[in-house]
Amino acid sequence: MARIKPQALLIQSKKKKGPNRISLTTIILFGLIVVLALFFLVSTFRHRSHRSSFPADNHEQILGADDMKNSDLPGYATIITPKGSITVELFKDSSPEVVDEFIDLCQKGHFKGMLFRHIVKHYVIQAGDMDKPGTIEDWTMRGKHYSRLDTSLKHDAFMLGTSKAKHDSRGFDLFITTAPMPDLNEKLIVFGRVVKGEDIVQEIEEVDTDEHYQPKSAIGITNLILKQKI
């Protein structure tokens, strides 16, 4: 009998062996790894998509309807006169109701063509549709008295306000102080301040007036423009 060489025996042994079997545990682990990888990829995609739209949606949700309305309101107004332009900042937070009324009247063109009715040098200029000489004269008398008071009791110059007296839209007048005014809040509802054009206010303050503090030559507001920013 012919001897089988060792090399041939090795080849025959390999032929007899079947293919290696993969255990059930290995299959389960591999499946879990694939599922976890897919879950991670889907989660990452959703998170990134959510973040791209998050700032706008979240901002609207946090602010609420009232705050969104307030944030959309114009924050400034430019009063255009023959002397030049006066830009005022509106106090939307501290005087919201008056600012709302002011903005509504601006949009209706209420202030366009409104005259400066009274001008008291180093005190106040007033624009309005109604002639109220008594009110301005009363202010002037009070001003002479308050000029002797301590300056800590006075308010800043170049503040924008309207009278506190009850009035319809026709009676919504504008006051701009040209000097620190004492007890300002007793007379006016302050809803803004001049941030640009103080020199224009002072030029208007210097026009000639009669004994009732009314300008001898008509001067008024040619237009009033609302702005979000300056």
BELZI-V673724 format. One line per field, one symbol per residue. ss: DSSP state (A for helix, B for strand, O for the rest). phi: phi as a letter, one per 30 degrees, with the letter a starting at -180 (. if undefined). burial: # if it has 24 or more other C-alpha atoms within 12 Angstrom, else .. Layout:
ss: ???
phi: ???
burial: ???
//
This chain:
ss: OOOOOAAAAAAAAAAAOOOOOOOAAAAAAAAAAAAAAAAAAAAAAAAAAAAAAAAAAAAAAAAAAAAAAAAAOOOBBBBBBOOBBBBBBBOOOOOAAAAAAAAAAAAOOOOOOOBBBBBBOOOBBBBBOOOOAAAAAAAAAAAAAAOOOOAAABOOOOBBBBBOOOOOAAAOOBBBBOOOOBOAAAABBBBBBBBBOAAAAAAAAOOOBOOOOOBOOOOBBBBBBBBOOO
phi: .ddddeddddddddddddddcdddddddddddddddddddddddddddddddcdeddddddddidddddddddecbbcccbddkcbcbccddddbddddeddddddddidddidcddbbcehbabbcaccdbdddddddddddddddcdddddccddiccabddedadddcdcccbdcaecdheddcbcdbabdcajeddeddddcddbcdcicedcdbacdabcdbdbc
burial: .....................................................................#..#########..#########...#.######.##...###.################..#..##..##..#...........#########.....#.##############...########.##.###.####.....###...########....
//
